[in-house]
Amino acid sequence: MAKTYKEIFMSRTDHRVDIGCSGPELASRDLLTMLRAAAEPTRLRILALCVKGELTVSELVRILGQSQPRVSRHLRLLVDAGLLERFPDGSWVFYRLPYNGPKAAFVRGLLDGLRTDDPMLSRDFEQRSAIERERAAAANRYFQRNAGRWGQLRSLHIDEREVERRMGDMLPAGQLGELLDIGTGTARILEILAPRVTRGEGIDISREMLAVARANLDRAGLDHCGVRHADMYDLPFLNASFDTVTIHQVLHFAEEPARALAESARVLRPGGRVLVVDFAPHVLEDLRREHAHRRLGFSDDEVAAWFKSADLALLEIDHLPGKRLTVAIWCATKPSVERAALPTSPEAAGMSQ
């Protein structure tokens, strides 16, 4: 028996948003605008297709079998009505359903009345699945061309599974709310933390890595996670947008690590956590030549000073020695209680060995 759209939504969206009439209230003018925008067969198909995640204009053109100007016109109406979100990614533009708020609740309630076994929608989803398979094939080709570089670097430090386990231990128990993964790469951190988040967002400056990340999220069926092209120095999010921020093996590429941490603090909610994973200081100069590392690791005092400058309170530090590199994990919070109650130095936080 085919699932209803409500069942799909409840498996992928922020469960804090009610579905249907019991959700947040809307002004009558907004409600009429949304009803007019949705009350057209092609636009309803577009909304249904975006249940499983973001799509580009060209992908929607291919699935719908309509001209790009016509599809773009439908998309503009849906965006203007608040039923879709639009964000650019270089020369591409992605569209997706809103995650939170009364308009998100309206879309979910609207699509709950549709069945996935509708002949037209079934054909649309078959086309979407073909696009997902093509993404996966392109990602595999990319990994084949670059696998040696990742393998060489991984052989120098501790098994990533141990790093991931320790990351999970250093974050609060239970649900982590809304997560931002800065420099998401292959979206591995989104994958491992997905069961504990209501929404996961990954950003990266590399469009090649974002193609890999999207394929990985498609394969894992993580419809409540998405990725986008963005600069870690200028995050495209409002202040206090996320409960958790992760920065995994990114800062050693950064020209201005302190600025990146300050920007992550800006989008963190009070009481939220920032988790930074990178290398402790080392002398492997070949990583600059062969892997484009800007910095050869970071000291605890250096990272603690950056946290303090960004009004973050250091909570915990761990060092995980490997063959030639030591992985360090630093955890900080944006205080929502008296600052004096929280440690601000490596000594006060305590460093695990």
Protein Blocks (a to p, Z undefined) as FASTA:
>chain_A
ZZdfklmmmmmmcfkbcghjklccddfklmmmmmmmmmcfklmmmmmmmmnoccdfklmm
mmnopafklmmmmmmmmmmnopaccddehjbccddddfbdjklmmmmmmmmmpcfkbfkl
mmmmmmmmmmmmmmmmmmmmmmmmmmmmmmmmmmmmccfklmmmmmmmmpcehjehjadd
ehklnommmmmmmmmpfbdcdddfblklmmmmmmmmmmnopakbccddddfklccbdehk
bfbdcdehklmmpfblmlmmmmmmmmpcehiacddddddddfbfklmmmnopabgcjafk
lmmmmmmmnopacfbdcddddfkbccddddddddfbdfklpcfbfklnopaZZ
